[in-house]
Amino acid sequence: MDGVSQATKLAVPVKKTAKLATTNQSVLKRVVKARMANAHRARKKTAIVRSRNALMVMISLFAAILIAVGPNGKWKDCPCFNPLRAPRPNELFSEQELIDQDVFIDALPSKSGDTGQPAATPTCWPNNVKSVPSQVVETNGNVDPNTLLYTLRQVICSNSCDKPANLPDGVAWASGSKTTGDCELAVAMPDNVEAYMYRGTPSTGVQWQQCWNSTQAIIETCVKNGPNKGWANGPNDFEFFEGGFRPLNDQGAIHKPMSNQPLSTPTPTGGSDPTKPSQAACYSGKVSAPFISFKESEVQAPIRKFCDYYVSQYPYTIDQEENLDPTVPWYKSKYLVEMAVVVPKGCSKPNDLANQCTFALTQAVYNCDWGSGEKWGGTNVWNCLMYKINGNSGTTSTSWDGK
């Protein structure tokens, strides 16, 4: 059976097998390449260049290419599409067009799942280092660990490997690469720790969106403002993402060793500063029920959740508990963080209330039990509003003064 007849036979099931074909890009590429070869042979059979069979070769090839590229509009980049051909439906592809299509098909991904969705559910590696500070100082202000990683993500998912934004002068950072198109970016942190993000392939095409989605999943699912890291594989060859916190110049790092010149942490001060105002009180030593201690890294997300909610409740006083134990529902948990906010008479609503609330509660945690990983919380006053945070065993709520 010659190539033209075979192509005619193949043209019929193209539409029927479209769904199956799109789930296996590797098989589809081989089918398209076979039809490409048939099209080349059809042009060489000059006696049948205008024949129905030769035209079916082109129709089969065109349909298969559209299936291979998918319904997302990228088929318009293919040399198989020529709007000038529309008035002349019997016009065949030129030999050069077939060659260009060959190149285009070779560049298609070899695996399914090339959708721009998160590459995969990330695999998490908790407590990869002993601890990370709740905040570090960038040129645009204090940021939490997640925000710092988003700064690195901005670079690698923009298909760059340059210096991250907002790094103060003198802070050590490094980039590295081991294959064409990959990038590792790292910044020195206190206590011989580094923050890092890595992509294994260029952030271009559909992998551009996969980079943004997958690294966000790592930050929000695995790191969660704690001393953790995570990684995810993508659907394409060598597509891989990783990020979080690890020892400075870790043996698995790609970048060259960098000096221990880390980002700084906010400096505690006295007076009316929100870090430790004169009205502040720490709950250290209040170990009787319902008070319990908690880890600083575990309350960052609950603080933000609480403060985002409080924006809708202002100016009312609220006292709310958030569960710190993911293994049990809230009403069964014995590991809670309790937060409250009061608006004294005469106070006006601060601008950017959610961020102001987050800052005030975070600083209460940060400055009480200074230098300890075990925190008890305390009260704080910032921009006239009064804030409270403490660990709670779930037996009863505490009063404002912590009793």
C-alpha positions as CSV (number, residue, x, y, z in Angstrom):
1,M,0.0,0.0,0.0
2,D,1.6,3.3,-1.0
3,G,1.9,6.3,1.3
4,V,-1.0,8.3,-0.3
5,S,-3.5,5.5,0.2
6,Q,-2.4,4.9,3.7
7,A,-2.8,8.6,4.5
8,T,-6.4,8.5,3.1
9,K,-7.1,5.7,5.4
10,L,-5.6,7.5,8.4
11,A,-7.6,10.7,7.7
12,V,-11.0,9.1,8.8
13,P,-10.2,8.4,12.5
14,V,-8.4,11.7,13.2
15,K,-11.5,13.4,14.8
16,K,-12.6,10.2,16.6
17,T,-9.2,9.7,18.2
18,A,-8.6,13.4,19.1
19,K,-9.4,12.9,22.7
20,L,-7.2,9.9,23.0
21,A,-4.4,11.5,21.0
22,T,-4.3,14.6,23.2
23,T,-3.7,12.4,26.3
24,N,-0.6,11.0,24.8
25,Q,1.5,13.6,23.0
26,S,4.4,11.2,22.4
27,V,2.2,8.8,20.3
28,L,0.5,11.7,18.5
29,K,3.8,13.2,17.5
30,R,4.8,9.9,15.9
31,V,1.4,9.8,14.0
32,V,1.9,13.3,12.8
33,K,5.4,12.6,11.7
34,A,4.3,9.6,9.7
35,R,1.6,11.7,8.0
36,M,4.3,14.3,7.3
37,A,6.4,11.7,5.5
38,N,3.3,10.7,3.5
39,A,2.8,14.4,2.5
40,H,6.4,14.7,1.3
41,R,5.9,11.5,-0.8
42,A,2.6,12.8,-2.1
43,R,4.2,15.9,-3.6
44,K,6.8,13.8,-5.3
45,K,4.1,11.9,-7.1
46,T,3.6,14.6,-9.7
47,A,0.9,12.7,-11.5
48,I,-1.4,12.8,-8.5
49,V,-0.5,16.2,-7.0
50,R,-4.1,17.4,-7.6
51,S,-5.7,14.1,-6.9
52,R,-8.2,13.5,-4.1
53,N,-5.8,11.2,-2.3
54,A,-3.1,13.8,-2.2
55,L,-5.6,16.3,-0.8
56,M,-6.6,13.9,1.9
57,V,-3.0,13.6,2.9
58,M,-3.0,17.4,3.5
59,I,-6.4,17.4,5.3
60,S,-5.2,14.5,7.5
61,L,-2.0,16.3,8.3
62,F,-3.7,19.6,9.0
63,A,-6.2,18.0,11.4
64,A,-3.6,16.0,13.2
65,I,-1.4,19.1,13.7
66,L,-4.3,21.0,15.2
67,I,-5.0,18.1,17.6
68,A,-1.3,18.0,18.6
69,V,-1.1,21.7,19.4
70,G,-4.5,21.7,21.2
71,P,-7.4,24.1,21.4
72,N,-5.5,26.9,23.2
73,G,-4.9,29.0,20.1
74,K,-1.2,28.2,19.7
75,W,-2.0,26.4,16.4
76,K,-2.0,29.9,14.9
77,D,1.8,29.9,15.3
78,C,2.0,26.8,13.2
79,P,3.1,27.1,9.5
80,C,0.2,24.8,8.8
81,F,-2.2,27.7,9.0
82,N,-2.4,30.1,6.1
83,P,-5.4,32.3,5.8
84,L,-4.5,33.2,2.2
85,R,-5.2,29.6,1.4
86,A,-8.9,29.8,2.3
87,P,-10.2,30.9,-1.1
88,R,-8.2,28.0,-2.7
89,P,-9.0,24.9,-0.6
90,N,-7.4,22.6,-3.1
91,E,-4.0,24.3,-2.8
92,L,-1.5,21.9,-1.3
93,F,1.3,22.7,1.1
94,S,4.6,23.6,-0.5
95,E,7.7,21.6,0.2
96,Q,9.1,24.4,2.3
97,E,5.8,24.6,4.3
98,L,6.1,20.8,5.0
99,I,9.7,21.3,6.2
100,D,8.6,24.2,8.5
101,Q,5.8,22.0,9.8
102,D,8.3,19.3,10.5
103,V,10.3,21.6,12.7
104,F,7.2,22.9,14.4
105,I,6.0,19.3,15.3
106,D,9.5,18.5,16.7
107,A,9.2,21.4,19.1
108,L,5.9,20.2,20.6
109,P,6.0,18.7,24.1
110,S,6.4,15.0,24.4
111,K,4.2,14.5,27.4
112,S,0.6,15.1,28.2
113,G,-0.5,17.6,30.9
114,D,1.0,20.7,29.2
115,T,-1.8,22.9,30.5
116,G,-0.3,25.7,32.6
117,Q,-1.8,24.2,35.8
118,P,0.3,23.5,38.8
119,A,2.9,21.0,37.9
120,A,1.9,18.6,40.7
121,T,0.9,18.5,44.3
122,P,4.2,19.5,46.0
123,T,6.1,17.2,48.2
124,C,6.8,18.9,51.5
125,W,10.0,18.6,53.7
126,P,9.1,20.2,57.1
127,N,11.7,21.5,59.6
128,N,14.5,21.4,57.0
129,V,16.3,23.9,59.2
130,K,15.9,24.6,63.0
131,S,14.0,27.9,62.6
132,V,13.5,31.0,60.4
133,P,12.7,34.5,61.8
134,S,9.1,35.7,61.5
135,Q,10.3,38.8,59.7
136,V,13.4,40.0,57.9
137,V,14.2,43.5,56.7
138,E,14.1,44.4,53.0
139,T,14.5,47.8,51.5
140,N,10.7,48.2,51.2
141,G,10.0,47.1,54.8
142,N,9.7,44.0,57.0
143,V,8.5,40.9,55.2
144,D,7.6,37.4,56.4
145,P,9.3,34.2,55.1
146,N,6.7,33.5,52.5
147,T,6.9,37.0,51.1
148,L,10.7,36.7,50.8
149,L,10.3,33.5,48.7
150,Y,7.7,35.3,46.5
151,T,10.5,37.9,45.8
152,L,12.7,35.0,44.5
153,R,9.8,33.5,42.6
154,Q,9.3,36.8,40.8
155,V,12.7,36.4,39.3
156,I,12.9,32.8,38.3
157,C,9.3,32.7,36.9
158,S,10.1,35.7,34.8
159,N,12.7,33.5,33.1
160,S,15.5,35.5,34.7
161,C,18.2,34.6,37.2
162,D,19.2,38.1,38.3
163,K,19.5,39.8,41.7
164,P,16.1,39.8,43.5
165,A,14.4,43.1,44.2
166,N,14.5,44.9,47.5
167,L,17.7,43.3,48.9
168,P,19.6,45.8,51.1
169,D,23.2,46.6,50.1
170,G,25.7,44.1,51.4
171,V,23.3,41.1,51.8
172,A,24.7,38.0,50.3
173,W,22.8,36.4,47.4
174,A,23.8,33.9,44.7
175,S,22.5,32.3,41.5
176,G,23.5,29.1,39.9
177,S,22.7,26.8,36.9
178,K,23.7,23.2,36.0
179,T,21.7,22.7,32.8
180,T,20.6,25.0,29.9
181,G,17.7,27.1,31.0
182,D,17.6,26.2,34.7
183,C,18.1,28.7,37.6
184,E,18.7,28.6,41.3
185,L,18.4,31.8,43.3
186,A,19.4,32.0,47.0
187,V,19.6,34.8,49.7
188,A,21.5,34.5,53.0
189,M,19.3,34.4,56.2
190,P,20.2,34.7,59.9
191,D,21.6,31.6,61.7
192,N,23.4,30.1,58.7
193,V,20.2,29.6,56.7
194,E,19.4,30.5,53.1
195,A,16.1,31.1,51.3
196,Y,16.1,29.6,47.8
197,M,14.0,28.9,44.8
198,Y,14.8,26.7,41.8
199,R,13.3,25.9,38.4
200,G,14.8,23.1,36.2
201,T,13.6,24.4,32.8
202,P,13.1,27.8,31.2
203,S,9.9,29.6,32.3
204,T,8.6,30.1,28.8
205,G,5.5,29.0,26.9
206,V,3.1,27.0,28.9
207,Q,5.8,26.3,31.5
208,W,5.7,30.1,32.3
209,Q,2.3,29.7,34.0
210,Q,3.3,26.3,35.5
211,C,6.3,28.0,37.2
212,W,4.1,30.6,38.8
213,N,1.4,28.1,39.9
214,S,3.8,25.4,41.1
215,T,6.1,27.7,43.1
216,Q,3.1,29.3,44.8
217,A,1.8,25.8,45.8
218,I,5.2,25.1,47.3
219,I,5.2,28.3,49.3
220,E,1.6,28.1,50.5
221,T,1.4,24.3,51.0
222,C,4.9,23.4,52.2
223,V,6.7,26.5,53.6
224,K,3.9,28.3,55.3
225,N,6.2,30.8,56.9
226,G,8.1,28.1,58.6
227,P,11.6,26.4,58.4
228,N,10.4,24.1,55.6
229,K,10.9,23.4,51.9
230,G,9.1,21.6,49.1
231,W,9.4,20.4,45.5
232,A,7.2,19.5,42.6
233,N,7.7,17.7,39.3
234,G,6.2,19.1,36.1
235,P,4.6,17.2,33.2
236,N,7.4,18.0,30.8
237,D,10.9,16.6,30.5
238,F,13.2,18.0,33.3
239,E,10.4,20.3,34.5
240,F,11.1,20.6,38.3
241,F,10.5,23.2,41.0
242,E,11.9,23.5,44.5
243,G,12.1,26.2,47.2
244,G,12.1,27.0,50.8
245,F,14.8,27.2,53.5
246,R,17.9,25.1,53.9
247,P,21.4,25.4,55.5
248,L,23.6,28.1,54.1
249,N,25.5,26.8,51.1
250,D,23.8,23.4,51.4
251,Q,25.6,20.5,49.8
252,G,22.7,20.2,47.4
253,A,23.0,23.9,46.3
254,I,24.0,24.7,42.7
255,H,25.2,28.2,43.3
256,K,28.7,29.0,44.4
257,P,29.3,29.4,48.2
258,M,28.2,32.8,49.4
259,S,29.3,34.7,52.5
260,N,27.3,34.8,55.7
261,Q,26.0,38.3,55.3
262,P,22.3,37.7,55.9
263,L,19.2,39.7,55.8
264,S,18.7,41.4,59.2
265,T,15.7,41.0,61.5
266,P,13.7,44.0,62.9
267,T,15.5,45.6,65.8
268,P,13.5,45.7,69.1
269,T,13.1,49.1,70.5
270,G,11.2,50.7,73.4
271,G,9.0,53.7,73.8
272,S,5.9,53.9,71.6
273,D,7.4,51.7,68.9
274,P,5.0,48.8,68.1
275,T,7.6,46.2,68.8
276,K,7.5,46.8,72.5
277,P,5.3,49.8,73.6
278,S,5.1,50.8,77.2
279,Q,1.6,49.3,77.4
280,A,2.8,45.9,76.3
281,A,2.7,42.9,78.5
282,C,4.2,39.5,77.7
283,Y,2.6,36.3,78.9
284,S,5.8,34.5,79.7
285,G,5.5,32.3,82.8
286,K,1.7,32.0,82.7
287,V,1.8,28.3,82.3
288,S,-1.5,27.4,84.0
289,A,-4.4,26.3,81.8
290,P,-5.6,27.3,79.4
291,F,-2.2,28.9,78.5
292,I,0.2,26.9,76.4
293,S,3.2,27.8,74.4
294,F,3.4,27.7,70.6
295,K,6.0,27.9,67.8
296,E,6.6,31.3,66.2
297,S,6.5,29.9,62.7
298,E,3.2,28.2,63.2
299,V,1.2,31.4,64.0
300,Q,2.1,33.5,60.9
301,A,-0.7,32.2,58.7
302,P,-3.3,32.2,61.5
303,I,-2.4,35.8,62.3
304,R,-2.9,36.9,58.7
305,K,-6.2,35.0,58.5
306,F,-7.5,36.6,61.7
307,C,-6.5,40.1,60.5
308,D,-8.0,39.7,57.1
309,Y,-11.3,38.7,58.8
310,Y,-11.1,41.6,61.3
311,V,-11.2,44.2,58.5
312,S,-14.9,43.2,58.0
313,Q,-15.6,43.3,61.7
314,Y,-14.1,46.7,62.6
315,P,-14.8,48.5,65.0
316,Y,-16.2,45.6,67.0
317,T,-14.1,43.8,69.6
318,I,-13.5,40.2,68.5
319,D,-11.8,37.3,70.3
320,Q,-11.1,34.3,68.0
321,E,-9.2,31.0,68.1
322,E,-7.4,29.4,65.2
323,N,-6.4,25.7,65.2
324,L,-2.7,24.9,65.1
325,D,-3.2,21.2,64.9
326,P,-4.0,20.1,61.4
327,T,-4.7,16.5,62.5
328,V,-8.0,17.3,64.3
329,P,-10.9,19.7,63.8
330,W,-11.0,23.0,65.6
331,Y,-13.5,21.9,68.2
332,K,-11.4,19.0,69.2
333,S,-8.0,20.7,69.1
334,K,-5.9,21.2,72.2
335,Y,-3.4,23.4,70.3
336,L,-4.9,26.7,69.5
337,V,-3.8,30.3,69.1
338,E,-6.2,32.9,70.6
339,M,-6.2,36.4,69.2
340,A,-8.2,39.5,70.1
341,V,-8.4,43.2,69.1
342,V,-10.1,46.1,70.9
343,V,-10.8,49.6,69.6
344,P,-10.7,52.0,72.5
345,K,-12.9,55.1,72.4
346,G,-11.5,57.9,70.3
347,C,-9.5,55.6,68.0
348,S,-10.0,56.0,64.3
349,K,-9.6,53.2,61.8
350,P,-6.0,52.9,60.6
351,N,-5.2,52.8,56.9
352,D,-4.4,49.4,55.6
353,L,-5.9,47.8,58.7
354,A,-5.1,44.1,57.8
355,N,-1.4,44.8,57.5
356,Q,-1.4,47.0,60.6
357,C,-3.1,44.2,62.6
358,T,-0.7,41.6,61.2
359,F,2.3,43.7,62.1
360,A,1.2,44.4,65.6
361,L,0.4,40.7,66.5
362,T,3.6,39.5,64.8
363,Q,5.7,41.9,66.8
364,A,4.1,40.9,70.0
365,V,5.1,37.3,69.3
366,Y,8.6,38.3,68.0
367,N,9.6,40.4,71.0
368,C,8.1,38.4,73.8
369,D,10.3,35.5,74.9
370,W,13.1,37.0,73.0
371,G,15.6,34.5,71.5
372,S,13.4,31.5,72.4
373,G,11.6,29.2,69.9
374,E,8.9,28.7,72.5
375,K,6.5,31.6,72.6
376,W,3.7,32.5,74.9
377,G,2.6,35.7,73.2
378,G,1.3,38.9,74.9
379,T,-0.5,42.2,74.3
380,N,0.4,45.1,72.0
381,V,-0.8,48.6,71.2
382,W,-0.3,50.0,67.7
383,N,-2.0,53.0,66.1
384,C,-4.4,53.2,69.2
385,L,-5.8,49.7,68.7
386,M,-5.1,47.0,71.4
387,Y,-4.1,43.5,70.3
388,K,-3.7,40.2,72.2
389,I,-2.2,36.8,71.2
390,N,-1.6,33.7,73.2
391,G,-1.5,29.9,73.0
392,N,-4.6,28.1,74.3
393,S,-5.3,24.5,75.2
394,G,-9.0,24.8,74.2
395,T,-10.5,24.5,77.6
396,T,-11.6,28.2,77.9
397,S,-10.9,31.6,76.4
398,T,-8.6,33.9,78.3
399,S,-9.4,37.4,79.6
400,W,-7.7,40.5,78.1
401,D,-5.0,40.7,80.7
402,G,-4.2,37.0,80.1
403,K,-5.7,35.6,83.2
